[in-house]
Amino acid sequence: MEDKNIMSNDNKKLNIIIISGTCCNPAMASLDKQARSAIEKTASETGISVEIKVIPATSAFFGGIPKDVRDKLLASGGAGLPVILINGKAVSYGVPKIGDLKSALLQVEKEL
C-alpha cells in the first residue's frame, strides 16, 4: 500500500502506522482498507494532518514495535490486526471506530 498525507493548515503531522496482517493472511486487506478509510475520514473531519504508513506485521515484529503491542499480538495469535499506532502508541486493535479514533487523534495532537 502507498503512504498518504492528509494536510491541514497547521502543518503538524501525526505519524500513524497501520500494522497489517496481510503478510500472513491476504484476506485481511479489506480490514486495512477500512482502517485507512476511518483514519482519513477522521483526519478530514478534525482537520488534523496525518502521515499514514502501512507496515506488515512480520516486519513490525522485527522493526521495534512497542513491547506491549508485540506481546498482545503474540498472546492473541494475531487477533486484533490491524493495529493502529499514533506517534508510537497503540490506539486501536482491529478496525477503529470513528469516535474512538477521533478522541485519540485529538488527544495526541494536544500533547504535541
QUIWOSUL-V580951 format. One record per residue. N is the residue number from 0. RES is the residue in one small letter. OMEGA is omega in radians with two decimals (999 if undefined). Layout:
[[N/RES/OMEGA] [N/RES/OMEGA]]
This chain:
[[0/m/-3.07] [1/e/3.06] [2/d/-3.10] [3/k/3.07] [4/n/2.99] [5/i/-3.00] [6/m/3.00] [7/s/-3.06] [8/n/-3.03] [9/d/3.09] [10/n/3.00] [11/k/3.10] [12/k/2.99] [13/l/3.12] [14/n/3.14] [15/i/3.09] [16/i/3.00] [17/i/3.05] [18/i/-3.00] [19/s/3.07] [20/g/-3.08] [21/t/3.11] [22/c/-3.13] [23/c/-3.10] [24/n/-3.11] [25/p/3.13] [26/a/3.14] [27/m/-3.13] [28/a/3.14] [29/s/3.10] [30/l/3.08] [31/d/-3.14] [32/k/3.11] [33/q/3.13] [34/a/3.12] [35/r/3.14] [36/s/3.12] [37/a/3.12] [38/i/-3.12] [39/e/3.13] [40/k/-3.14] [41/t/3.12] [42/a/3.13] [43/s/-3.13] [44/e/-3.10] [45/t/-3.09] [46/g/-3.14] [47/i/3.13] [48/s/-3.14] [49/v/2.98] [50/e/-3.07] [51/i/3.08] [52/k/3.12] [53/v/-3.14] [54/i/3.07] [55/p/-3.12] [56/a/-3.13] [57/t/3.08] [58/s/-3.11] [59/a/-3.13] [60/f/-3.13] [61/f/-3.07] [62/g/3.01] [63/g/3.04] [64/i/-3.14] [65/p/-3.09] [66/k/-3.12] [67/d/3.11] [68/v/3.13] [69/r/-3.13] [70/d/-3.14] [71/k/3.13] [72/l/3.12] [73/l/-3.12] [74/a/-3.08] [75/s/-3.11] [76/g/3.12] [77/g/3.07] [78/a/-3.13] [79/g/3.06] [80/l/0.02] [81/p/3.03] [82/v/3.11] [83/i/3.07] [84/l/3.03] [85/i/-3.08] [86/n/3.06] [87/g/-3.11] [88/k/3.11] [89/a/3.12] [90/v/-3.12] [91/s/2.97] [92/y/-3.02] [93/g/-3.14] [94/v/-3.08] [95/p/3.00] [96/k/-3.08] [97/i/-3.11] [98/g/3.13] [99/d/-3.14] [100/l/3.12] [101/k/3.11] [102/s/-3.13] [103/a/3.13] [104/l/-3.12] [105/l/3.12] [106/q/-3.14] [107/v/3.13] [108/e/3.10] [109/k/-3.08] [110/e/-3.14] [111/l/999]]
